[in-house]
Amino acid sequence: MKKKNYNLKTSEAIYTKGYNLPSKYIIQTVGPIIYSKVTEKEEKQLANCYINCLNLAKTIGIKNIAFPCISTGEFRFPKIEASKIAIKTVEKYLKEQENEFEKIVFNVFKNEDYDIYIKNLSKV
């Protein structure tokens, strides 16, 4: 990323080759950083991370995409709120863009994240 001099703003997305990873492309986005309380602006920025990644995937012909828990680590976005935004945003996108994707995965790292997503997905 540094060699290419990418200076992404919050919510922007780019793609690179997958290189040694088991995928053809990697889509990268910058989520909002939370300093105190989550604002409406930061909620919108997080939703836009997902929308911009999905739009980019659609543009380059990606049919399967996996999302990490964007902004919930070092950027401190509360996990429960972030998962609700991710699920709601992807669900709305899929209703508007039917048949664009074969599979969308929310890829979690911790059991806590898994439990949060299972609970919030059951409400969909």
C-alpha positions as CSV (number, residue, x, y, z in Angstrom):
1,M,0.0,0.0,0.0
2,K,2.8,2.4,0.9
3,K,4.6,1.7,-2.3
4,K,1.5,2.6,-4.3
5,N,1.0,5.8,-2.2
6,Y,-2.6,5.1,-1.6
7,N,-4.1,7.7,0.7
8,L,-7.6,6.6,1.3
9,K,-10.2,8.7,3.1
10,T,-12.6,7.1,5.5
11,S,-15.1,4.9,3.6
12,E,-13.2,4.8,0.4
13,A,-12.3,1.4,-1.1
14,I,-9.7,0.2,-3.5
15,Y,-8.7,-3.2,-4.8
16,T,-5.3,-4.9,-5.2
17,K,-4.3,-8.2,-6.6
18,G,-4.5,-11.1,-4.1
19,Y,-0.9,-12.1,-4.7
20,N,-0.1,-15.0,-2.4
21,L,-3.5,-15.1,-0.8
22,P,-6.2,-17.6,-2.0
23,S,-8.2,-14.9,-3.8
24,K,-7.8,-13.0,-7.0
25,Y,-8.4,-9.6,-5.4
26,I,-8.4,-7.9,-2.1
27,I,-10.7,-5.0,-1.5
28,Q,-9.5,-2.6,1.2
29,T,-11.4,0.2,2.9
30,V,-10.8,2.6,5.8
31,G,-13.3,2.5,8.5
32,P,-14.1,5.4,10.9
33,I,-12.0,5.8,14.1
34,I,-14.1,6.2,17.3
35,Y,-12.6,8.6,19.8
36,S,-15.5,8.8,22.2
37,K,-19.2,8.3,21.4
38,V,-20.3,7.0,18.0
39,T,-21.8,9.8,15.9
40,E,-24.3,9.6,13.1
41,K,-21.5,10.6,10.7
42,E,-19.4,7.6,11.8
43,E,-22.4,5.3,11.5
44,K,-22.9,6.5,7.9
45,Q,-19.1,6.2,7.2
46,L,-19.1,2.6,8.4
47,A,-22.2,1.8,6.2
48,N,-20.4,3.4,3.3
49,C,-17.4,1.1,3.8
50,Y,-19.6,-1.8,3.0
51,I,-21.5,-0.1,0.2
52,N,-18.2,1.0,-1.5
53,C,-16.7,-2.4,-1.2
54,L,-19.8,-4.0,-2.7
55,N,-19.9,-1.5,-5.5
56,L,-16.3,-2.1,-6.3
57,A,-16.7,-5.8,-6.2
58,K,-19.6,-5.6,-8.5
59,T,-17.6,-3.4,-10.9
60,I,-14.7,-5.8,-11.2
61,G,-16.9,-8.9,-11.3
62,I,-16.4,-10.4,-7.9
63,K,-19.3,-12.7,-7.0
64,N,-18.1,-13.8,-3.5
65,I,-16.9,-11.4,-0.8
66,A,-15.9,-11.8,2.8
67,F,-15.9,-8.9,5.2
68,P,-14.0,-8.6,8.5
69,C,-15.5,-6.7,11.4
70,I,-14.6,-3.3,10.0
71,S,-13.4,-0.7,12.5
72,T,-14.0,-2.9,15.6
73,G,-10.4,-3.5,16.6
74,E,-7.9,-0.7,16.9
75,F,-10.5,1.8,15.5
76,R,-12.8,1.1,18.5
77,F,-16.2,1.0,16.8
78,P,-18.5,-0.9,19.3
79,K,-18.9,-4.4,18.0
80,I,-22.6,-4.8,18.5
81,E,-23.5,-1.6,16.8
82,A,-21.0,-2.3,14.0
83,S,-22.5,-5.7,13.3
84,K,-26.0,-4.2,13.1
85,I,-24.8,-1.6,10.6
86,A,-22.9,-4.2,8.5
87,I,-25.9,-6.6,8.4
88,K,-28.5,-3.9,7.7
89,T,-26.3,-2.3,5.0
90,V,-25.5,-5.5,3.2
91,E,-29.2,-6.7,3.4
92,K,-30.4,-3.4,1.9
93,Y,-27.8,-3.5,-0.8
94,L,-28.8,-7.1,-1.8
95,K,-32.5,-6.1,-2.0
96,E,-31.6,-3.3,-4.4
97,Q,-28.9,-5.2,-6.3
98,E,-30.5,-8.7,-6.7
99,N,-28.4,-11.5,-8.1
100,E,-25.1,-9.6,-8.0
101,F,-23.4,-11.9,-5.5
102,E,-23.3,-15.6,-4.9
103,K,-21.9,-15.4,-1.4
104,I,-21.3,-12.7,1.2
105,V,-19.5,-13.8,4.4
106,F,-19.0,-11.9,7.6
107,N,-15.7,-13.3,8.7
108,V,-15.1,-13.0,12.4
109,F,-12.0,-13.6,14.4
110,K,-13.2,-14.0,18.0
111,N,-16.0,-16.2,19.5
112,E,-17.5,-13.0,20.9
113,D,-17.8,-11.6,17.4
114,Y,-19.3,-14.8,16.1
115,D,-22.0,-14.7,18.9
116,I,-22.8,-11.1,18.1
117,Y,-23.3,-11.8,14.4
118,I,-25.3,-14.9,15.0
119,K,-27.6,-13.0,17.3
120,N,-28.0,-10.0,15.0
121,L,-28.4,-12.2,11.8
122,S,-31.2,-14.1,13.5
123,K,-33.2,-10.8,13.7
124,V,-33.0,-10.4,9.9
